[in-house]
Amino acid sequence: MIRLLFLSFSLLFAFSAISQSDTLNDEELIAIFEEINESDASHMKEPEIREQIFIENFKTIVKITKAQGFPQLQEHYRKKKIRNCIINGSRITFIHILQSQPKMLLNEEMIELFGKEIKSDRLDNSILETALFAFKYDHDVGRTDNQWDEEIQQQFNLALEAWDIDINDSPYSKAN
């Protein structure tokens, strides 16, 4: 519970920083995504708390993306570990939000938002490709309780098109 409170305060700080300046500096982005990565692995035996963490992490990524575009670090951050904290935090958040609340990502607003980021070369579509493939795989093998209804199918197909992803030509589909 203390961890959830800390996460809430950290994200509140991030939101207030975005509201005040409309942009976060590299150090603030790194701190937020380190917290996203750390919080994602917490509360493994408390699914309700984990789901809330996934939702808050997703909302944080969306808020940052809306305010300043998908997070990019300046050139002097060449250390792969630092750059990867944003990539990994985003990828795992997208995977988990699709597993728990797929309509939060698979809706017109998010499809358009992340489509614009892909087209502007701020977001590599492989981050979303991984999440979409995992989501489809989980449904295909019956690993999730979420219903794959007509609306989800339609939004899934729109996302594939908008994000320029060919799920059948994915490196992940060849692994099976």
Backbone torsions as a table, in degrees:
resi	resn	phi	psi	omega
1	MET	NA	-39.2	177.6
2	ILE	-61.5	-40.4	179.6
3	ARG	-62.1	-41.2	178.7
4	LEU	-65.1	-39.2	176.2
5	LEU	-64.0	-42.6	178.1
6	PHE	-61.1	-44.3	178.0
7	LEU	-59.8	-44.4	180.0
8	SER	-61.0	-43.2	178.3
9	PHE	-67.2	-38.7	178.3
10	SER	-62.9	-44.9	-179.6
11	LEU	-70.3	-34.9	175.5
12	LEU	-62.1	-41.9	176.1
13	PHE	-60.4	-44.3	179.8
14	ALA	-62.1	-43.8	179.6
15	PHE	-64.2	-40.1	179.8
16	SER	-68.5	-35.9	177.1
17	ALA	-64.7	-40.4	178.2
18	ILE	-65.6	-43.8	-177.8
19	SER	-62.7	-36.8	-177.0
20	GLN	-75.1	-37.6	-172.4
21	SER	-122.6	-6.9	-175.9
22	ASP	66.3	-6.1	175.4
23	THR	-142.0	151.7	175.3
24	LEU	-108.6	145.2	175.8
25	ASN	-82.4	172.7	-176.2
26	ASP	-57.8	-42.5	-178.0
27	GLU	-63.4	-39.5	178.5
28	GLU	-67.0	-41.7	177.5
29	LEU	-61.8	-45.0	179.7
30	ILE	-60.7	-44.9	-179.7
31	ALA	-62.1	-42.4	179.8
32	ILE	-63.6	-46.4	-177.1
33	PHE	-74.6	-27.7	171.8
34	GLU	-64.7	-40.0	177.9
35	GLU	-67.1	-39.8	177.4
36	ILE	-60.2	-46.8	179.9
37	ASN	-62.7	-42.7	-178.2
38	GLU	-69.1	-44.4	-177.0
39	SER	-68.2	-29.6	179.5
40	ASP	-59.9	-32.9	-177.5
41	ALA	-91.7	7.4	-177.4
42	SER	-98.5	165.5	175.7
43	HIS	56.0	44.1	-177.9
44	MET	-60.5	-29.1	-178.1
45	LYS	-98.2	9.7	-179.7
46	GLU	-128.2	81.1	-172.9
47	PRO	-59.0	-34.1	-179.6
48	GLU	-66.5	-41.8	178.6
49	ILE	-68.2	-42.3	178.1
50	ARG	-58.5	-44.6	180.0
51	GLU	-61.4	-40.2	176.8
52	GLN	-62.1	-38.8	177.9
53	ILE	-63.8	-44.3	178.5
54	PHE	-58.8	-44.2	-179.0
55	ILE	-63.5	-45.8	179.7
56	GLU	-64.7	-40.8	177.8
57	ASN	-61.9	-43.7	178.9
58	PHE	-62.2	-46.5	179.1
59	LYS	-60.2	-36.3	178.4
60	THR	-64.2	-47.2	179.5
61	ILE	-61.6	-42.5	179.9
62	VAL	-64.3	-45.1	-178.8
63	LYS	-61.9	-44.1	177.7
64	ILE	-62.2	-45.7	-178.1
65	THR	-62.1	-42.3	178.7
66	LYS	-66.1	-36.7	-175.8
67	ALA	-77.8	-38.7	-172.5
68	GLN	-142.2	11.5	-176.3
69	GLY	87.8	165.8	179.5
70	PHE	-57.4	136.5	-172.2
71	PRO	-55.2	128.5	176.6
72	GLN	-128.7	139.0	175.9
73	LEU	-97.1	152.5	178.2
74	GLN	-66.7	163.5	-175.7
75	GLU	-56.7	-31.1	-175.1
76	HIS	-71.2	-5.8	175.2
77	TYR	-93.5	76.0	-177.3
78	ARG	-90.8	-11.0	179.5
79	LYS	-66.5	122.8	-176.1
80	LYS	-58.0	-39.1	-177.9
81	LYS	-60.4	-41.0	-179.3
82	ILE	-69.7	-46.1	178.9
83	ARG	-62.5	-38.9	-176.8
84	ASN	-70.0	-18.9	179.5
85	CYS	-63.6	-34.1	176.9
86	ILE	-73.6	-45.9	-179.7
87	ILE	-61.2	-50.5	-178.0
88	ASN	-66.4	-41.9	178.8
89	GLY	-61.6	-40.8	178.8
90	SER	-69.0	-47.8	-177.8
91	ARG	-58.0	-50.6	-176.4
92	ILE	-68.5	-33.2	176.3
93	THR	-65.6	-43.8	178.6
94	PHE	-64.0	-40.3	177.4
95	ILE	-60.9	-49.4	-175.9
96	HIS	-69.6	-34.2	179.3
97	ILE	-69.6	-35.2	175.8
98	LEU	-67.1	-34.8	179.1
99	GLN	-70.8	-33.5	-174.1
100	SER	-104.3	-39.1	-177.2
101	GLN	-140.8	68.3	-171.1
102	PRO	-57.6	-30.8	-177.6
103	LYS	-72.0	-13.5	174.9
104	MET	-68.4	-32.0	178.3
105	LEU	-100.2	-37.1	-177.1
106	LEU	-91.5	73.6	174.2
107	ASN	-147.3	162.6	-173.1
108	GLU	-56.2	-42.8	-177.5
109	GLU	-61.9	-47.3	-178.1
110	MET	-71.4	-37.4	178.3
111	ILE	-61.3	-43.6	178.5
112	GLU	-67.4	-44.9	-178.8
113	LEU	-58.3	-52.3	-177.0
114	PHE	-74.9	-26.1	173.4
115	GLY	-63.3	-42.8	177.1
116	LYS	-62.7	-38.6	-179.7
117	GLU	-67.4	-36.9	176.8
118	ILE	-66.7	-46.5	-179.1
119	LYS	-63.4	-29.2	179.5
120	SER	-89.3	6.5	179.0
121	ASP	62.3	26.4	175.3
122	ARG	-92.5	-24.2	-177.5
123	LEU	-127.3	125.9	176.7
124	ASP	-79.6	124.7	-175.8
125	ASN	-64.4	-14.2	178.4
126	SER	-64.3	-26.3	177.3
127	ILE	-63.0	-45.6	179.0
128	LEU	-76.5	-32.1	177.6
129	GLU	-58.8	-45.3	178.6
130	THR	-58.2	-45.9	-178.3
131	ALA	-65.3	-44.2	-179.8
132	LEU	-65.7	-40.7	178.8
133	PHE	-63.8	-45.1	179.4
134	ALA	-61.0	-41.0	179.1
135	PHE	-62.0	-48.5	179.6
136	LYS	-64.1	-43.6	179.8
137	TYR	-60.7	-46.3	178.9
138	ASP	-56.7	-40.8	178.5
139	HIS	-70.8	-41.3	-178.6
140	ASP	-62.0	-34.7	-178.8
141	VAL	-98.2	2.9	176.8
142	GLY	73.9	30.4	-176.9
143	ARG	-87.9	-0.3	-176.8
144	THR	-132.8	154.7	179.0
145	ASP	-89.3	-15.8	-179.1
146	ASN	-64.5	138.3	179.6
147	GLN	-80.4	133.7	175.0
148	TRP	-94.3	86.1	-176.5
149	ASP	-93.3	-177.6	-177.4
150	GLU	-60.6	-40.5	179.6
151	GLU	-63.7	-44.1	178.0
152	ILE	-62.1	-44.3	179.6
153	GLN	-59.6	-44.2	-179.9
154	GLN	-63.4	-47.0	-179.6
155	GLN	-67.6	-36.2	176.5
156	PHE	-59.8	-47.3	179.3
157	ASN	-64.2	-39.9	177.2
158	LEU	-63.3	-40.5	178.8
159	ALA	-63.7	-44.8	178.3
160	LEU	-55.7	-45.4	-178.7
161	GLU	-68.5	-49.7	-176.7
162	ALA	-65.4	-32.0	-177.1
163	TRP	-97.1	7.3	176.4
164	ASP	54.3	54.0	-178.9
165	ILE	-119.1	128.9	172.8
166	ASP	-107.0	98.5	-174.1
167	ILE	-61.8	-28.5	179.6
168	ASN	-78.3	-19.6	179.5
169	ASP	-103.6	11.8	-178.3
170	SER	-71.8	142.8	174.5
171	PRO	-60.0	-24.9	-179.2
172	TYR	-73.4	-33.7	-179.5
173	SER	-70.2	-26.6	179.4
174	LYS	-77.3	-17.0	-178.5
175	ALA	-74.7	-15.9	-177.3
176	ASN	-97.3	NA	NA
